[in-house]
Amino acid sequence: MKKQILISLLAVVSLIAIQCSVYQTIVHLSRLQFKLDAVNGFSVMNIPISNKTSLSDFSALDILKITTSIANGKFPVSFVLNVDAKNPNDGTGGYQSTDATLKDLDWTLELDGKKTISGRLNNPITVPGTGEITVIPLRMEIDLKEFFAEKGYESLINLALSLGGVQGTSSKIVLYARPTVSTVLGDIAYPGELKIVDTQFTN
């Protein structure tokens, strides 16, 4: 009888240990880290600007096209915002290396201090538990005139160049996002919104 009780206790202890391990793994999976990376393929009205540094780099035809559009209240731009994702389940800290699947990412884009468009992840992305960075490309299409109506022609061009020109950076961009991660116990949505910037990883 004592032997059976001991075996039962060992089984219960083992089960609790396994459940705790699974729980800790899930907790870590729900703490993916994010950081803004580069802006690629920036175009203004289908005019690529990644090779431009100032207004003088635009052709006369380009300038005519842009000024006409702005006069009509439109300044459409498009670009790819790359978001770096890092998985904390890399095998360190006593937990096994586990891949994480980012099932969804509801986001709102802030440019130059102003919140603009919102969107979500098109397809799930796996972030391996290897410690390496996975790049998540988010396609952005936005009419800057809609959100920066007070800015004139040169100010809009300079804003676009600061984001996607030769010296463009993502420093004027903030991404507010709420990730959802798939786990063995179901999907886990982050309880709050993350503020993702280009200077450090956020989780």
Backbone hydrogen bonds, N-H to C=O, Kabsch-Sander energy under -0.5 kcal/mol:
donor,donor_aa,acceptor,acceptor_aa,energy
5,I,1,M,-2.3
6,L,2,K,-2.4
7,I,3,K,-2.5
8,S,4,Q,-2.3
9,L,5,I,-2.5
10,L,6,L,-2.4
11,A,7,I,-2.2
12,V,8,S,-2.3
13,V,9,L,-2.6
14,S,10,L,-2.5
15,L,11,A,-2.4
16,I,12,V,-2.6
17,A,13,V,-2.3
18,I,14,S,-2.4
19,Q,15,L,-2.6
20,C,16,I,-2.6
21,S,17,A,-2.2
22,V,18,I,-2.7
23,Y,19,Q,-2.7
24,Q,20,C,-2.8
25,T,21,S,-2.3
26,I,22,V,-2.4
27,V,23,Y,-2.6
28,H,24,Q,-2.2
29,L,25,T,-2.4
30,S,26,I,-1.8
31,R,28,H,-1.7
32,L,29,L,-0.6
33,Q,86,K,-2.8
34,F,202,T,-2.6
35,K,84,D,-1.9
36,L,197,V,-2.7
37,D,82,N,-3.3
40,N,38,A,-0.5
40,N,80,V,-2.6
43,S,78,S,-2.5
44,V,47,I,-2.6
45,M,43,S,-0.6
45,M,76,P,-2.3
47,I,44,V,-1.4
49,I,42,F,-2.2
50,S,42,F,-0.5
52,K,49,I,-2.1
57,D,54,S,-1.7
58,F,55,L,-1.7
63,I,59,S,-2.6
64,L,60,A,-2.2
65,K,61,L,-2.2
66,I,62,D,-2.6
67,T,63,I,-2.9
68,T,64,L,-2.1
69,S,65,K,-1.7
70,I,66,I,-2.7
71,A,67,T,-2.3
72,N,68,T,-1.1
73,G,70,I,-2.0
74,K,69,S,-2.3
77,V,142,I,-3.0
78,S,43,S,-2.0
79,F,140,M,-2.1
80,V,40,N,-2.8
81,L,79,F,-0.5
81,L,138,L,-2.9
82,N,38,A,-2.2
82,N,80,V,-0.7
83,V,136,I,-2.4
84,D,35,K,-3.5
85,A,134,T,-2.6
86,K,33,Q,-2.5
87,N,132,E,-0.5
90,D,88,P,-2.1
95,Y,92,T,-0.8
98,T,89,N,-1.8
100,A,127,V,-2.2
101,T,182,S,-0.7
102,L,100,A,-0.7
102,L,125,I,-3.3
103,K,101,T,-1.1
103,K,180,T,-1.8
104,D,180,T,-1.6
106,D,178,R,-1.7
107,W,119,G,-2.8
108,T,176,Y,-2.4
109,L,117,I,-3.0
110,E,174,V,-2.9
111,L,109,L,-0.5
111,L,114,K,-2.7
112,D,172,K,-2.7
114,K,111,L,-2.0
116,T,109,L,-3.5
119,G,107,W,-2.4
125,I,102,L,-2.1
127,V,100,A,-4.0
130,T,128,P,-1.5
131,G,128,P,-0.6
134,T,85,A,-2.8
136,I,83,V,-3.3
138,L,81,L,-2.5
138,L,136,I,-0.5
139,R,137,P,-0.6
140,M,79,F,-3.3
142,I,77,V,-2.4
144,L,75,F,-2.0
144,L,142,I,-0.9
146,E,143,D,-1.1
147,F,143,D,-0.7
147,F,144,L,-0.6
148,F,144,L,-2.4
151,K,148,F,-1.5
156,L,152,G,-2.3
157,I,153,Y,-2.0
158,N,154,E,-2.7
159,L,155,S,-2.1
160,A,156,L,-2.3
161,L,157,I,-2.6
162,S,158,N,-2.2
163,L,159,L,-1.1
163,L,160,A,-0.5
164,G,160,A,-3.0
165,G,161,L,-2.2
166,V,52,K,-2.6
168,G,165,G,-1.7
169,T,162,S,-2.2
173,I,170,S,-1.7
174,V,110,E,-2.1
175,L,196,I,-2.4
176,Y,108,T,-2.6
176,Y,174,V,-0.6
177,A,175,L,-0.6
177,A,194,L,-2.1
178,R,106,D,-2.4
180,T,104,D,-2.4
181,V,188,I,-3.0
182,S,101,T,-2.6
183,T,186,G,-1.2
186,G,183,T,-1.6
188,I,181,V,-3.2
189,A,187,D,-0.5
190,Y,179,P,-2.6
194,L,177,A,-3.9
196,I,175,L,-3.1
196,I,194,L,-0.7
197,V,195,K,-0.5
197,V,200,Q,-0.5
202,T,34,F,-3.0
